[in-house]
Amino acid sequence: MNRLLACLLLSVLVSPVEPALAQSRPDAPGSRQPVRLSTPRIAPLPESEWTDRQRALVQEYAPDGRVGNALSTLLHVPQLAEAIMSFDRFLDQESALEPRYRSLLLLRTAWLTHNQYQWSVFASNGRAAGLTDGELRRIAVGPDADGWNDFDAAHLRLADELYQNSSVSDQTWTTLGVRYNLLQMVEAVTNVNQSTVRSMMFNAMGVQPDDWTTDRLPTDVPYRVSVSDREPPLSSPRIAPLEGNGLRVSRTFSRHPRLSQAQGGLYGFVLNGSPLTDHDRELLILRIGWNCRAEYEWAKHVGSVGRARDHGLEPLRIAEGPGADGWSPFSATLLTFADELYRDVMVSDDTWAAITAEFDTRETMSALMTVSTYRLVSMSLNAFGVQILETDEGLPDIR
């Protein structure tokens, strides 16, 4: 479809929003149960279409020959698949967390995001780590269910707070920190955040559970997320950056060198391997940073890292959202796309149609990866307390 026809379609699909009714932020995640698709929007790539590079990725990440729907869908964009799968493998094989506690984090995040694929995988892994069927159901009920000790409940509450508030309360951080060292604290946060990345992408693409799995999300537990209001932003870091030159975020993540190296593929794809224009990439990064109230991310992508204004973007209008005056139909759609992924870990049918009228599969998956990865970044920055510089441009005050 050529660009003119795409724009005509967008003008129909994107409903104008009256400025007086526009919200600068969407409702918080967890305000409603995420919708699950029963069929894929992006189908797994059939083996008959694999290139040599894709076959090499399968050999690397599915050496037993059993290729799941997640990997075979990600194969549409090999560099993206490599970034996600290599980081997943690090978290799975080199984690400093005990398997039981890691399972609590991953399963609670799968429940919060209502991602059937991840629940189907992590429930089996959780049983191998010693979780009972009763505990699996109680994970869905949440941290306030009878039967959890304080340390178990703190893992579930960490997932809830990161999902709904994009931050971690002092009480939850302190409870975990009594037994966890710095590396384990970083990994606890990162496991929730990376699981959220996968859920955002898998939900939106409609990745279905593999035929050989039997576990499914509990259907007899009402969807409910209940956490305290987000606490004020941290005024000093919980995890201090390493001394030296360079961005504070890099020096903070480098406190866990192996994780930082493995996670770097996500940013490498978004910033250097993605087919998105600078304008569209920075629009998505800033909008998810604004929704998550990640001041450091906002400051750097307005400023020296993203240089938003150099790409024709006015930060204040990004904060005002898709209902602000002056957006093209497609830019408004991209903002809505980021808002829906933040609020619903899903993209509505109308927004998906508008996106895919303009973007091909590679571009669409890259847009999903951009919003998802920088939600991970936002939640990590907030949880670790990475501080902006005095000279940085912080979040605008929109009341």
C-alpha positions in Angstrom: 0.0 0.0 0.0 1.5 3.3 -0.9 2.0 6.2 1.5 -1.0 8.2 0.2 -3.4 5.4 0.6 -2.0 4.6 4.0 -2.6 8.2 5.1 -6.1 8.1 3.9 -6.7 5.0 5.9 -5.2 6.5 8.9 -7.4 9.6 8.7 -10.4 7.2 9.0 -9.0 5.0 11.7 -7.5 7.6 14.0 -10.4 9.4 15.7 -9.7 13.0 16.6 -9.6 13.7 20.3 -11.0 17.0 21.6 -8.1 18.9 23.3 -10.2 19.6 26.4 -10.7 15.8 26.9 -7.1 14.8 26.2 -5.2 13.0 28.9 -1.5 13.7 29.2 -1.1 10.1 30.5 -3.2 7.0 30.0 -4.7 5.2 33.0 -2.2 3.1 35.0 -1.4 -0.5 34.0 -3.6 -3.0 35.9 -6.7 -0.8 35.7 -8.3 -3.5 33.6 -7.6 -7.0 32.5 -5.4 -7.3 29.4 -7.1 -8.8 26.3 -5.7 -12.0 24.9 -5.8 -12.8 21.2 -6.8 -16.4 20.2 -5.0 -16.2 16.8 -1.7 -14.6 15.8 -1.5 -11.2 14.1 2.0 -12.1 13.0 2.2 -15.8 12.3 5.3 -17.9 13.2 7.7 -17.9 10.3 7.5 -21.4 8.6 10.7 -23.4 8.3 10.4 -23.4 4.5 11.1 -19.6 4.6 14.1 -19.7 7.0 17.4 -18.2 5.7 20.8 -19.5 6.8 20.9 -16.9 9.5 17.5 -17.9 10.8 18.6 -21.5 10.9 21.7 -20.6 12.8 19.5 -18.8 15.4 17.3 -21.9 15.7 20.4 -24.1 16.2 21.6 -21.6 18.9 18.4 -21.1 20.8 16.5 -24.4 20.1 19.3 -27.0 19.8 16.9 -29.8 20.5 14.9 -28.9 17.4 11.8 -28.0 19.2 11.1 -24.4 18.0 8.4 -22.6 20.0 5.9 -20.1 18.6 7.8 -17.2 20.3 11.1 -17.9 18.7 9.6 -18.7 15.3 7.7 -15.4 15.4 10.7 -13.4 16.4 12.6 -14.9 13.5 10.9 -12.5 11.2 13.6 -10.0 12.4 16.7 -12.0 13.1 18.7 -9.2 14.9 15.7 -8.6 17.1 15.4 -12.3 17.9 19.1 -12.5 18.7 18.8 -9.5 21.1 15.8 -11.0 23.0 16.9 -14.6 23.1 20.5 -14.0 24.2 19.3 -11.8 27.1 16.6 -14.4 28.0 19.3 -17.1 28.1 21.5 -15.1 30.4 18.7 -14.6 32.8 17.7 -18.2 32.6 21.1 -19.8 32.9 23.2 -17.4 34.9 20.7 -16.0 37.4 21.9 -15.3 40.9 18.3 -15.8 42.1 17.1 -19.1 43.5 14.8 -20.8 40.9 11.8 -20.6 43.3 12.0 -16.8 43.7 12.7 -16.2 40.1 9.6 -18.2 39.3 7.5 -16.1 41.6 8.6 -13.0 39.8 8.1 -14.4 36.3 4.7 -16.0 37.0 3.3 -13.0 38.7 4.4 -10.8 35.8 2.8 -13.3 33.3 -0.4 -13.1 35.4 -0.4 -9.3 35.5 0.2 -9.0 31.8 -2.2 -12.0 31.2 0.3 -13.5 28.8 -0.7 -17.1 28.2 2.5 -18.0 26.4 4.8 -17.1 29.3 2.5 -18.6 32.0 2.5 -21.9 30.0 6.4 -22.0 30.1 7.0 -20.5 33.6 4.4 -22.7 35.4 6.3 -25.8 34.3 9.6 -24.3 35.3 8.0 -23.3 38.6 7.0 -26.8 39.4 10.6 -27.9 38.7 11.7 -25.3 41.2 9.3 -26.8 43.8 6.2 -24.7 43.5 2.9 -26.6 44.1 -0.3 -26.3 42.1 -1.8 -24.5 45.1 1.1 -22.0 45.1 0.7 -21.4 41.3 -2.9 -20.4 41.9 -2.0 -18.2 44.8 0.5 -16.4 42.6 -2.4 -15.3 40.5 -4.3 -14.2 43.7 -1.4 -12.0 44.6 0.9 -11.0 47.4 -1.9 -10.6 49.9 -3.1 -14.1 49.6 -3.0 -16.3 52.7 0.0 -18.6 52.9 2.9 -16.4 51.7 5.7 -15.4 54.1 7.0 -11.8 53.9 9.9 -12.6 51.6 7.7 -14.6 49.1 5.1 -11.8 49.2 7.7 -9.1 48.6 8.6 -10.8 45.2 5.0 -10.7 44.1 4.6 -7.1 45.3 7.8 -6.1 43.4 6.2 -7.3 40.2 2.9 -5.5 41.0 4.7 -2.2 41.8 6.9 -2.3 38.8 3.9 -3.1 36.5 1.5 -0.6 37.9 3.8 2.2 39.2 6.9 1.7 37.1 8.8 1.9 40.4 9.5 0.1 43.7 8.4 1.2 47.2 10.9 1.6 49.9 9.3 -1.1 52.0 9.5 -3.7 49.2 13.1 -2.7 48.4 14.1 -3.0 52.0 12.4 -6.4 52.5 14.2 -7.9 49.6 17.4 -6.2 50.4 17.6 -7.9 53.8 18.6 -11.1 52.1 19.7 -10.0 48.6 23.0 -8.5 47.6 23.3 -5.8 44.9 23.5 -8.3 42.0 20.4 -10.1 43.2 18.4 -6.9 43.6 19.3 -5.8 40.1 18.3 -9.2 38.8 15.0 -9.3 40.7 14.0 -6.0 39.0 15.3 -7.0 35.6 13.5 -10.3 35.5 10.2 -8.6 36.0 11.1 -5.9 33.4 12.3 -8.4 30.8 9.2 -10.5 31.3 7.1 -7.4 30.7 9.0 -6.7 27.5 8.1 -10.2 26.2 4.5 -9.9 27.3 4.0 -6.6 25.5 5.4 -8.0 22.3 3.8 -11.5 22.5 0.4 -10.1 23.4 0.4 -7.6 20.6 1.6 -10.1 18.0 -0.7 -12.8 19.2 1.9 -15.4 20.0 0.0 -18.6 21.1 1.1 -21.2 23.6 3.0 -24.1 22.2 1.1 -27.3 21.5 3.3 -29.3 23.9 2.5 -27.1 26.9 -0.5 -27.8 29.2 -0.5 -25.1 31.8 -2.8 -22.1 31.3 -3.6 -19.0 33.3 -6.1 -19.7 36.1 -9.6 -18.9 35.0 -11.2 -18.8 38.5 -9.1 -15.9 39.9 -10.5 -12.4 39.4 -8.0 -10.0 37.8 -6.9 -7.5 40.4 -3.9 -5.4 41.0 -3.8 -3.5 44.2 -0.7 -1.5 45.2 -0.2 1.7 47.1 0.1 4.9 45.3 3.5 5.6 43.7 6.0 7.1 46.1 7.8 10.4 45.3 10.8 10.0 42.9 14.0 9.0 44.6 16.3 12.0 45.3 19.4 9.8 45.6 20.3 6.5 44.0 19.6 3.1 45.6 22.3 1.7 43.3 25.1 4.2 42.9 26.8 4.4 39.5 30.4 3.4 39.1 32.9 6.2 39.3 34.2 7.5 36.0 33.0 9.1 32.8 30.0 8.3 30.7 26.2 8.2 31.2 25.0 7.5 34.7 22.6 4.8 33.4 25.5 2.9 31.8 27.6 3.2 35.0 24.7 2.0 37.1 23.9 -1.0 35.0 27.6 -1.8 34.9 27.5 -2.6 38.6 26.3 -6.0 37.2 28.7 -6.3 34.3 27.4 -9.6 32.9 23.8 -8.5 33.0 24.7 -5.1 31.4 26.5 -6.9 28.6 23.7 -9.3 27.9 21.1 -6.5 28.1 23.0 -4.3 25.7 21.7 -6.2 22.7 18.2 -4.8 23.3 19.4 -1.2 23.2 21.7 -2.0 20.3 18.9 -3.1 18.2 16.6 -0.2 19.0 19.2 2.5 18.6 21.3 1.0 15.8 19.6 -1.9 14.1 16.0 -0.8 13.9 14.5 0.4 10.5 12.5 3.1 12.3 13.3 6.7 11.5 15.0 8.8 14.2 11.7 10.8 14.5 9.5 7.8 15.1 12.0 6.0 17.4 12.4 9.0 19.7 8.7 9.8 19.7 8.0 6.3 21.0 10.9 6.3 23.5 9.9 9.7 25.0 6.2 8.8 25.2 6.8 5.6 27.1 9.3 7.4 29.3 6.7 10.1 30.0 4.0 7.5 30.8 6.4 5.7 33.2 7.6 9.1 34.7 11.2 8.1 34.1 12.9 11.5 34.4 16.3 10.3 33.5 15.2 8.6 30.3 13.2 11.7 29.4 16.1 14.1 30.0 18.6 12.1 27.9 16.3 11.5 24.9 15.2 15.1 24.9 18.9 16.0 25.3 22.2 14.5 24.4 21.2 10.9 23.6 18.0 11.3 21.5 18.2 15.0 20.5 14.5 15.1 20.1 14.3 18.6 18.8 16.9 17.8 16.1 14.3 15.3 14.7 11.4 17.7 14.6 9.9 16.7 18.0 8.7 19.2 20.6 8.9 17.4 24.0 6.0 19.3 25.5 3.6 18.1 22.8 4.8 14.5 23.3 3.9 14.9 27.0 0.5 16.3 26.1 -0.1 13.1 24.1 -2.0 12.1 20.9 -4.8 14.6 21.6 -2.4 17.6 21.3 -2.7 20.0 18.4 -0.4 19.6 15.4 0.3 15.9 15.2 0.1 14.2 11.8 -2.4 11.2 11.8 0.4 8.7 11.9 2.4 10.4 14.7 -0.8 10.5 16.8 -1.2 6.8 16.0 2.3 6.1 17.3 1.6 7.9 20.5 -1.6 5.9 20.9 0.3 2.7 20.2 2.8 3.6 23.0 -0.1 4.5 25.4 -2.0 1.2 24.7 1.1 -0.9 25.2 1.8 0.9 28.5 -1.8 0.6 29.8 -2.9 -2.7 28.3 0.2 -4.6 27.3 -1.7 -4.9 24.1 -2.5 -2.9 20.9 -6.1 -2.4 19.9 -7.4 -3.7 16.6 -7.9 -0.2 15.2 -4.4 1.0 16.2 -2.8 -2.2 14.9 -4.6 -1.7 11.5 -3.4 1.9 11.4 0.2 0.9 12.3 0.4 -2.0 9.8 -1.1 0.2 7.0 2.1 2.2 7.2 4.7 -0.2 8.6 5.7 -3.6 7.2 6.3 -6.6 9.6 9.9 -5.6 10.4 9.0 -2.0 11.2 6.0 -3.1 13.3 8.0 -5.5 15.3 10.7 -2.9 15.7 8.1 -0.4 17.0 7.0 -3.0 19.6 10.6 -3.6 20.6 11.2 0.1 21.0 8.3 0.7 23.4 8.9 -2.5 25.3 12.6 -2.1 25.7 12.3 1.5 26.9 9.6 0.5 29.4 12.2 -1.9 30.8 14.7 1.0 30.9 12.1 3.3 32.6 11.3 0.8 35.3 14.9 0.1 36.0 15.9 3.8 36.1 13.1 4.5 38.6 13.8 1.4 40.8 17.5 2.1 40.9 17.1 5.8 41.4 19.3 7.0 38.5 19.6 10.8 38.9 19.5 13.5 36.2 22.2 16.2 36.1 21.4 19.8 37.2 21.7 20.8 33.6 19.3 18.2 32.2 15.8 19.1 31.0 13.4 17.2 33.3 9.8 16.2 32.9 7.5 19.1 32.1 4.9 20.1 34.6 1.5 19.3 33.0 -1.4 19.4 35.4 
